[in-house]
């Protein structure tokens, strides 16, 4: 019999009586001793140590022993030993531990199987080897002794160097549903759509459908199914966009009857109830007028929750409020609370709007490249300081600066100042950011017409050689019947926006059937013109000209052509009233223009006279692709005989800008040599049908007119020409090619006349 003392964490010390045959059961006894208290407590409920504030402390408890005999615990009431006293002496515990090697790289030791102590392996001890020959199968080396066997040789593929990343094929694997190889066998399918036609979404679905886009062909059925799944989601999105938020879609793919192998792909949509607006709430600060936001939010209770319409209504608020004095408005994120529990499918709409302060125009401020100073910048605005802010006027200011052509980029932005304005508003300054661009331009144009031949014109312009906006322009004209050169100075926005001052010096030679002239001109003009960004209803110009010309003229008294010198002083002016919709290519509206030029000719005497011309054009759009255009023009020269006029100042008919089908200046009286001599009056009429398709157009036309020796034009002896033209529309105007023929042809008239130029005939 032996009495062993074994300690266990968390338990009182106990004495265990164990009968052992050999010392090998020493550890078994300790294990039983540790496990016994747990077993005793489990088998005897209620014997757990007392806990709580009244429990006796360990030193206050009576000492005693618990003895296990035949499975029964006795002596539980005896006093317990001191807990600080070790159950196993430390030297005995250390001696029982197996020895450890100090070499952390030493191989692991084998676990003992018979309870004996394992001796450490010296660090230099070799791993056991096997001489068993390889047979192709895995050889398992038995573990003997205290040393692990050597690891088997690694697979050569596993220890080989990695392939460089650049050598990998980065082409993704092809999915069966995405196979597009033309050599793969294809199947055909037919697409059916059910349920969207009733809500007006069939055409939109067809334009976006993956099945429709596939053209009824696919590599396999998996691809057809993938497309059908995409169309399911498409149908649901389209239905929600119109307010069918409970809409669902299901696709099915079945083979058609027969042995053709074709599939039927059907997308069946169920829209469900249409959700409508039950309430509209706008969360915003007070505005002036009080209903400004609500009046410009064009939706109402009962309207369908149509995504496009609601987004358009919100965009309208963001557009209109800056035009009504709120430049810093911000439309927030809408909230629509759907209600599908009541009898009707509805949604409560809420829109937050941050209006910002109500504002008036303040000052212009500038930053960046100083292309223009503040003084010249103040020429461009069409508003006064203190006027209610309007974003359209801000945009107009920016467009006017762009039209000068002197900026690579320019922007105009409202800036809050905190300064009070009239009527409780806040003044906002406009910040002009200037970035200078190239000021020099090379330009050219050319054309051809029967009677005028070829004509090419090139120009060089420095738009800001004399700041601000003082331009120097040089022009050269080269043609088969006209040559010349000119230089001009132009001051744009001269003291007022769109007012231009121009001076000109030119020398020109013209050689036509009507006359041969060498002409020099000095002129100055003030004008108020339309521009592509601001077409004005009323424009005008006035100025003065000094003309010296040497011209050939037929002297009816002498019966021959002679050359004469003319000195001319003129004060030309023009007024135009424009109600058309486009400056370069009008489609509707009308224009009225009046020219008056008091002149004095000096050639063997002083002869004052007045040249006049009135013109009206009208445009009617029959459809978006068809425009009917008409023109009438009449001119008269008062106070001088025809033969006392310089030939270049007379009126002539015929040509691309007059009556097409006849040669340039070949309508009117002729001399005995068959050359035109011009007249003192003129009338012209034209009618066109301008049909446009895309960037091209076809224009059948008919013209009529003539020039007369008399002071006033006549209605008789009209000459008619008809033809057809082609148009190629560009961003700067249409390119025109007209072919015409005279309807009441005279001897000497060509059967066909050709005209090529830029812009409409009128």
Secondary structure, DSSP 8 states (H G I E B T S, - for coil): -EEEEE--TTS--EEEEE--SSGGGHHHHHHHHHHHHHHHHHHSTT-S---STTS--GGGS-B---EEETTEEE-TTSB---TTS-SS-HHHHHHHS----S-TTS--B---SSS-------TT-----------SS-------TTB--------HHHHS----GGGS-------GGG---TTS--EEEEEEEESSGGGT-HHHHHHH-HHHHTTTEESSHHHHHHHHHHHHHHHHHHHHHTT-TT-EEEEEEEE-SSSS--EEEEEEEE-----EEEEEEEE----SSTTHHHHTS---TT-B--HHHHHHHHHHHHHHGGGGT-TT-EE---EEEEE-SSSS-EEEEEEEEE----EEEEEEEEEES-SS-HHHHTTT-SS-TTSB--HHHHHHHHHHHHHTS-EEEEEEEEEEEEEE-GGG-EEEEEEEEEEE---EEEEEEEEEETTTEEEEEEEEEETTSSSSSEEEEEEEEEESSEEEEEEEEEETT-SSTTEEEEEEEEEEEEE-SS-EEEEEEEEEEEEE--BTTB--SEEEEEEEEEEEEEEEEEETTTTEEEEEEEEEEEEEEEEEEE--S-SSS--SEEEEEEEEEEEEEESSSEEEEEEEEEEEEEEEEEETTEEEEEEEEEEEEESS-GGGS-GGGSB-B-STTSSTTS-TT-BS-B-TTS-B--BSEEEEEEEEEEEEETTEEEEEEEEEEEEESSSS--SSS-EEEEEEEEEEEETTEEEEEEEEEESS--TT--S-EEEEEES---
